[in-house]
Amino acid sequence: MVSEKSPVESAPSRRGRPADGEQEERRQRVLDAAFAELIERGADKVTMLAIARRAGASKETLYSWFGNREGLFRAMIIENADATSEGVRRALGGDSDPQHTLAAFGRGLLGLLTDERSVALNRASMVNLALAADLLEHGRHRVGPIVEEYLAGLDGSGGMRVPDPAAAFTTFYGLLIRDTQIRVLLGEPAPTAEQIGARADEAARQFVELIRSGA
């Protein structure tokens, strides 16, 4: 629909070129459709044609935007990583004490790692080394530095002694995730919100106790 704007502003619409906002909405519909297909069918049965039909787009548009199916999967990984990183920053940006902050972060991270989209992407990457590299780059290697920066800030402010933030994050990650993610990938049901909350609270408590004991 062309809005009543000046001839210059409306010219792109008359030439058939969608406005930036409209194109972003169309792109998001494609990504949502791709996630739905991936979750329902599995990576080996996902086709660009099925995604295009589900999104109400043309197959040519998908190839123009993403290049190929792997490029589309890569865009899905980045979208999921963006949501994860935003959630991590939000959780770590509070003013509560470290244990409460880490528990909030843990609830968000464990929930994201075991939700349908993340599980589907991880399963797809298990049979595609290029996607696995993308998932590692935009997942663990992107979240890690954010958490390490938070832990380094605690050390610098005297809130908690964390001389090695990277090692500390690895410890917390192990306490939080354990083998839950791999078990969900292998077909077990994802933990409930209540189970995730209890695990995050326990991991945060154990982590703070370990750090403060100097272990």
KEKE-3310 file (N, C-alpha, C; in steps of 0.2 Angstrom, whole numbers, plus 5000, padded with zeros to 4 digits):
npx = (5004:5003:5008:5002:5013:5026:5030:5044:5046:5037:5041:5050:5041:5032:5040:5041:5049:5051:5049:5061:5057:5046:5053:5061:5051:5046:5058:5059:5047:5051:5062:5055:5047:5056:5062:5051:5049:5061:5060:5049:5052:5065:5083:5087:5076:5071:5067:5070:5060:5048:5050:5048:5035:5028:5031:5025:5032:5043:5054:5065:5067:5071:5084:5090:5092:5098:5107:5109:5103:5111:5116:5104:5102:5113:5109:5098:5105:5112:5102:5096:5107:5108:5096:5099:5111:5106:5097:5106:5114:5104:5100:5112:5113:5107:5105:5106:5112:5127:5124:5110:5109:5117:5109:5097:5103:5106:5094:5089:5098:5099:5086:5085:5095:5088:5077:5065:5070:5084:5088:5084:5093:5105:5104:5104:5117:5125:5127:5134:5148:5152:5141:5141:5153:5149:5139:5146:5154:5145:5138:5143:5156:5152:5143:5151:5162:5154:5149:5160:5165:5156:5159:5173:5171:5165:5176:5184:5177:5177:5166:5167:5179:5187:5198:5201:5191:5187:5189:5181:5168:5167:5167:5154:5146:5147:5141:5128:5123:5127:5123:5112:5108:5114:5106:5093:5095:5097:5084:5077:5063:5063:5068:5056:5050:5050:5059:5070:5072:5075:5087:5095:5095:5102:5114:5119:5121:5130:5141:5144:5147:5159:5168:5169:5175:5187:5190)
npy = (4994:5011:5025:5042:5052:5063:5065:5061:5053:5042:5037:5025:5015:5014:5009:4996:4993:4988:4997:5000:4996:4987:4978:4972:4966:4957:4949:4944:4936:4926:4921:4916:4907:4898:4893:4887:4877:4870:4865:4857:4848:4844:4846:4840:4838:4851:4863:4876:4880:4875:4883:4896:4895:4894:4906:4915:4920:4922:4909:4914:4926:4922:4916:4927:4935:4926:4918:4903:4888:4885:4898:4904:4896:4901:4914:4912:4907:4918:4927:4920:4921:4934:4937:4929:4936:4948:4945:4941:4952:4960:4953:4953:4966:4971:4978:4970:4959:4948:4934:4934:4941:4932:4921:4925:4927:4914:4907:4913:4909:4895:4892:4897:4889:4877:4879:4877:4882:4884:4871:4864:4871:4867:4853:4853:4858:4848:4839:4847:4854:4867:4875:4871:4878:4891:4892:4890:4901:4912:4909:4902:4909:4921:4925:4921:4932:4943:4939:4937:4949:4955:4948:4952:4965:4964:4959:4970:4980:4975:4968:4954:4942:4939:4933:4927:4928:4921:4908:4907:4909:4897:4888:4892:4890:4876:4871:4876:4871:4858:4841:4844:4851:4842:4831:4835:4838:4825:4820:4820:4828:4845:4855:4861:4877:4879:4870:4875:4887:4882:4875:4886:4894:4886:4884:4897:4899:4889:4893:4906:4902:4894:4903:4913:4905:4903:4893)
npz = (5000:4995:5003:5007:5002:4998:4980:4978:4989:4988:4976:4976:4979:4969:4959:4962:4973:4989:5004:5017:5030:5026:5019:5028:5036:5028:5026:5039:5040:5032:5039:5050:5044:5040:5052:5057:5047:5049:5062:5061:5051:5051:5046:5035:5027:5024:5012:5000:4993:5000:5011:5005:5000:5012:5018:5010:4999:4985:4978:4971:4978:4990:4987:4982:4993:5003:4996:4996:5003:5014:5017:5021:5033:5040:5042:5051:5062:5066:5069:5080:5088:5090:5098:5109:5114:5117:5127:5136:5139:5145:5156:5163:5166:5177:5194:5205:5217:5214:5214:5212:5200:5191:5192:5186:5173:5170:5170:5158:5148:5149:5146:5132:5126:5126:5119:5105:5093:5095:5098:5085:5077:5082:5080:5066:5063:5067:5057:5048:5045:5042:5046:5060:5064:5062:5071:5083:5083:5083:5094:5108:5108:5107:5117:5128:5130:5134:5146:5153:5153:5162:5174:5176:5179:5191:5198:5197:5204:5216:5220:5219:5220:5205:5197:5185:5173:5161:5164:5175:5170:5162:5172:5178:5167:5166:5178:5176:5163:5162:5157:5150:5138:5128:5130:5127:5114:5110:5111:5123:5133:5134:5148:5160:5164:5177:5181:5175:5181:5194:5192:5188:5199:5208:5202:5202:5215:5219:5211:5216:5229:5227:5221:5231:5241:5236:5229)
capx = (5000:5007:5006:5001:5019:5029:5032:5050:5046:5033:5044:5052:5035:5029:5045:5040:5054:5048:5052:5066:5053:5042:5057:5063:5046:5046:5063:5057:5043:5055:5066:5050:5045:5062:5062:5045:5050:5067:5058:5044:5054:5072:5087:5088:5070:5070:5068:5069:5053:5044:5050:5045:5028:5026:5032:5022:5038:5046:5060:5070:5068:5076:5090:5093:5093:5102:5112:5107:5100:5116:5116:5098:5103:5117:5105:5094:5109:5114:5096:5095:5112:5106:5091:5103:5115:5102:5095:5112:5116:5099:5101:5118:5113:5104:5109:5105:5119:5129:5120:5103:5110:5119:5103:5093:5106:5106:5087:5088:5103:5097:5079:5086:5098:5084:5070:5064:5074:5091:5088:5084:5099:5111:5104:5107:5124:5128:5129:5136:5154:5152:5136:5144:5158:5145:5135:5151:5156:5139:5135:5148:5161:5149:5140:5156:5165:5149:5148:5167:5166:5153:5163:5179:5168:5164:5182:5187:5174:5177:5160:5168:5186:5186:5205:5201:5184:5186:5189:5175:5162:5167:5164:5147:5142:5146:5136:5121:5121:5128:5122:5105:5108:5115:5101:5088:5097:5096:5077:5073:5060:5066:5066:5051:5052:5051:5066:5076:5073:5078:5094:5099:5096:5107:5121:5122:5123:5136:5146:5146:5151:5165:5172:5171:5179:5194:5192)
capy = (5000:5017:5030:5048:5056:5067:5060:5058:5048:5037:5034:5018:5010:5014:5005:4990:4991:4989:5001:4996:4992:4982:4972:4969:4962:4951:4945:4941:4931:4921:4917:4913:4901:4893:4890:4882:4871:4866:4862:4852:4843:4842:4850:4836:4839:4858:4865:4883:4880:4875:4890:4902:4895:4895:4913:4919:4924:4918:4906:4918:4931:4919:4915:4934:4937:4922:4914:4896:4885:4886:4905:4905:4893:4905:4920:4909:4906:4925:4929:4917:4923:4941:4937:4927:4941:4954:4943:4940:4959:4963:4950:4955:4974:4973:4981:4966:4956:4944:4928:4935:4942:4926:4916:4928:4926:4907:4906:4915:4906:4888:4892:4898:4884:4871:4880:4873:4885:4882:4864:4863:4873:4863:4847:4854:4859:4841:4836:4852:4857:4875:4878:4871:4883:4897:4891:4891:4908:4917:4906:4902:4914:4928:4925:4921:4938:4947:4936:4938:4957:4956:4945:4956:4971:4962:4959:4977:4984:4972:4964:4947:4941:4934:4935:4924:4928:4916:4901:4907:4908:4890:4884:4893:4886:4869:4871:4878:4867:4851:4838:4845:4852:4837:4826:4838:4836:4818:4818:4821:4834:4851:4856:4866:4884:4878:4866:4879:4892:4879:4874:4892:4897:4882:4885:4903:4898:4885:4897:4911:4899:4892:4909:4916:4901:4903:4886)
capz = (5000:4995:5008:5004:5004:4992:4974:4979:4994:4986:4970:4976:4980:4962:4955:4965:4978:4996:5009:5021:5035:5023:5017:5034:5039:5023:5028:5046:5039:5029:5044:5054:5041:5039:5058:5057:5043:5052:5068:5059:5046:5051:5042:5029:5023:5023:5005:4999:4990:5005:5015:5001:5000:5019:5020:5005:4995:4979:4979:4969:4983:4995:4984:4981:5000:5007:4992:4996:5009:5020:5019:5025:5040:5043:5044:5056:5067:5068:5072:5086:5092:5092:5103:5115:5116:5119:5133:5141:5141:5149:5162:5167:5167:5183:5200:5210:5219:5209:5214:5209:5193:5188:5192:5180:5167:5169:5167:5151:5144:5148:5142:5125:5123:5125:5116:5099:5088:5096:5097:5078:5073:5084:5076:5059:5063:5069:5051:5043:5049:5041:5051:5067:5065:5063:5078:5089:5082:5085:5101:5114:5107:5107:5124:5133:5131:5138:5153:5156:5155:5168:5179:5176:5182:5198:5201:5197:5209:5223:5222:5220:5217:5199:5193:5178:5171:5156:5168:5180:5166:5160:5178:5179:5162:5167:5183:5174:5158:5163:5151:5149:5131:5124:5131:5124:5107:5108:5111:5129:5133:5136:5155:5161:5166:5184:5182:5173:5187:5200:5190:5187:5206:5211:5199:5204:5222:5219:5209:5221:5235:5225:5220:5238:5245:5233:5226)
cpx = (5004:5004:5006:5007:5021:5030:5039:5050:5042:5036:5046:5047:5032:5034:5044:5045:5051:5052:5056:5062:5049:5047:5060:5057:5045:5052:5062:5052:5046:5059:5061:5048:5050:5063:5057:5046:5056:5064:5053:5047:5061:5076:5087:5082:5068:5072:5067:5062:5048:5044:5047:5038:5025:5026:5028:5026:5039:5052:5066:5072:5073:5083:5094:5095:5099:5108:5110:5105:5105:5116:5110:5099:5108:5114:5101:5099:5111:5108:5095:5101:5111:5101:5095:5107:5112:5099:5100:5113:5110:5099:5106:5118:5110:5108:5109:5112:5121:5126:5113:5104:5112:5113:5098:5096:5106:5099:5086:5092:5100:5090:5081:5090:5094:5078:5071:5069:5081:5092:5088:5090:5105:5110:5106:5114:5128:5130:5132:5142:5154:5147:5138:5149:5154:5141:5140:5153:5151:5136:5140:5153:5158:5146:5146:5160:5160:5149:5155:5168:5162:5157:5170:5177:5167:5171:5185:5184:5174:5171:5162:5175:5186:5193:5205:5194:5182:5185:5183:5169:5162:5165:5157:5143:5141:5141:5129:5119:5121:5127:5115:5104:5108:5109:5094:5089:5096:5088:5073:5069:5064:5064:5060:5054:5054:5058:5071:5077:5077:5086:5098:5100:5102:5114:5124:5124:5129:5142:5149:5150:5158:5170:5174:5175:5186:5195:5193)
cpy = (5006:5022:5037:5053:5060:5062:5057:5052:5041:5034:5027:5013:5009:5009:4998:4988:4993:4993:4997:4992:4986:4976:4968:4964:4956:4946:4941:4935:4925:4917:4913:4906:4896:4890:4885:4876:4866:4862:4856:4846:4840:4845:4846:4836:4846:4860:4873:4884:4880:4881:4895:4901:4896:4903:4918:4923:4919:4915:4910:4924:4928:4918:4922:4936:4933:4918:4907:4894:4886:4893:4907:4902:4898:4911:4918:4909:4913:4928:4927:4920:4930:4941:4934:4932:4947:4952:4943:4947:4962:4960:4952:4963:4976:4976:4976:4963:4950:4937:4929:4937:4936:4921:4919:4926:4918:4905:4907:4911:4898:4887:4893:4892:4877:4873:4877:4876:4883:4875:4862:4865:4869:4856:4848:4855:4853:4838:4841:4856:4865:4878:4877:4876:4890:4897:4893:4899:4913:4915:4907:4907:4921:4930:4926:4928:4943:4945:4938:4945:4958:4954:4949:4962:4970:4962:4966:4981:4981:4969:4957:4946:4936:4936:4932:4923:4923:4909:4901:4906:4900:4886:4885:4889:4879:4867:4871:4872:4860:4847:4839:4847:4846:4831:4828:4837:4829:4815:4819:4827:4839:4852:4861:4872:4883:4875:4870:4884:4888:4878:4881:4895:4892:4883:4892:4903:4895:4889:4902:4908:4897:4898:4912:4912:4900:4897:4887)
cpz = (5000:4999:5004:5006:4997:4986:4975:4984:4992:4979:4970:4976:4973:4957:4957:4970:4985:5000:5013:5026:5032:5021:5023:5037:5034:5025:5034:5045:5036:5034:5049:5051:5040:5046:5059:5053:5046:5058:5066:5055:5047:5045:5035:5024:5021:5016:5005:4997:4995:5010:5012:5001:5007:5021:5015:5000:4989:4981:4977:4974:4988:4993:4983:4988:5003:5003:4991:5003:5015:5022:5023:5032:5044:5046:5050:5063:5070:5071:5079:5091:5095:5098:5110:5118:5120:5126:5138:5144:5146:5156:5167:5168:5173:5189:5206:5212:5214:5208:5210:5201:5189:5187:5186:5173:5165:5167:5160:5146:5143:5145:5134:5122:5122:5122:5109:5094:5089:5095:5089:5075:5075:5081:5069:5058:5064:5063:5046:5047:5048:5046:5058:5068:5066:5069:5084:5089:5085:5092:5106:5113:5107:5114:5129:5135:5135:5145:5157:5157:5161:5174:5181:5180:5189:5202:5202:5202:5216:5225:5223:5217:5211:5195:5186:5176:5166:5160:5172:5176:5164:5166:5179:5174:5163:5173:5181:5168:5159:5157:5148:5141:5127:5125:5128:5116:5105:5109:5117:5129:5136:5144:5155:5164:5174:5185:5180:5178:5193:5198:5190:5194:5209:5208:5201:5211:5223:5217:5213:5227:5233:5224:5227:5242:5242:5230:5218)
residu = (MET:VAL:SER:GLU:LYS:SER:PRO:VAL:GLU:SER:ALA:PRO:SER:ARG:ARG:GLY:ARG:PRO:ALA:ASP:GLY:GLU:GLN:GLU:GLU:ARG:ARG:GLN:ARG:VAL:LEU:ASP:ALA:ALA:PHE:ALA:GLU:LEU:ILE:GLU:ARG:GLY:ALA:ASP:LYS:VAL:THR:MET:LEU:ALA:ILE:ALA:ARG:ARG:ALA:GLY:ALA:SER:LYS:GLU:THR:LEU:TYR:SER:TRP:PHE:GLY:ASN:ARG:GLU:GLY:LEU:PHE:ARG:ALA:MET:ILE:ILE:GLU:ASN:ALA:ASP:ALA:THR:SER:GLU:GLY:VAL:ARG:ARG:ALA:LEU:GLY:GLY:ASP:SER:ASP:PRO:GLN:HIS:THR:LEU:ALA:ALA:PHE:GLY:ARG:GLY:LEU:LEU:GLY:LEU:LEU:THR:ASP:GLU:ARG:SER:VAL:ALA:LEU:ASN:ARG:ALA:SER:MET:VAL:ASN:LEU:ALA:LEU:ALA:ALA:ASP:LEU:LEU:GLU:HIS:GLY:ARG:HIS:ARG:VAL:GLY:PRO:ILE:VAL:GLU:GLU:TYR:LEU:ALA:GLY:LEU:ASP:GLY:SER:GLY:GLY:MET:ARG:VAL:PRO:ASP:PRO:ALA:ALA:ALA:PHE:THR:THR:PHE:TYR:GLY:LEU:LEU:ILE:ARG:ASP:THR:GLN:ILE:ARG:VAL:LEU:LEU:GLY:GLU:PRO:ALA:PRO:THR:ALA:GLU:GLN:ILE:GLY:ALA:ARG:ALA:ASP:GLU:ALA:ALA:ARG:GLN:PHE:VAL:GLU:LEU:ILE:ARG:SER:GLY:ALA)
# end
